[in-house]
Amino acid sequence: MTTNAGTTSAVPTVTDATFAAEVLAADLPVLVDFTATWCPPCRMIAPVLEEIAVEEAHRLRVVQLDVDTNPATQAAYGVMSMPTLLLFRAGEPVKVMVGARPKRRLLQELAEVV
């Protein structure tokens, strides 16, 4: 996967246009990182999400959505703070986590629902 900066990323970007196909119709649970380029905590959690995307690829997909360029999806799910992590299973949000957190804590929270 390639990010806007041209670097390789394990966390692909989804948009308002691709959200339904990439997230709601996915076979695996999908962790969506609602993020923004101006958000320092978003930059802090990005490496954690990259690691989880690689390590948990067999049971979880991780994607990111830029809220500034994709306001419809942000509004549809009532996302007000960044980063917000929404876990979707079978097209439905099943867990919401707001704010950056260490990898161990995030994995513990995900283990409850994945």
Steps between C-alpha positions, in 0.01 A plus 500: 500500500614853435423812699470853363866557586596209275622278782397140544237451769330199658205730576322594176285809467125477443274785390132590510473338155674173595385462861204269432700259285821509704352499852132413512525211252830361633525134601733573792434748781633844402659754734448847355734776616319833459799730472620844388836630383491782758445261794811423715340204684409354158868508404587334834267204445585450131805273563294292746229450238763408239635226730154368582402500131795271424487281811121450502443484121368146529203614710467878468532767231615851594420804284513877542256771398601867483211691656587827325456351154223250588242688709201282407632187668622698800153655542318170442674345800503810720878520521593823677852436635814372333625241510183296532531129434182321397496123470250366247385140482250383235443861394410625848709704747561283807762699695603867524832615643587870516858622535847360455599202713794263537507185289446267796186685611361516147554126452326430832202712395484330160524154656163561666323516163721339232 
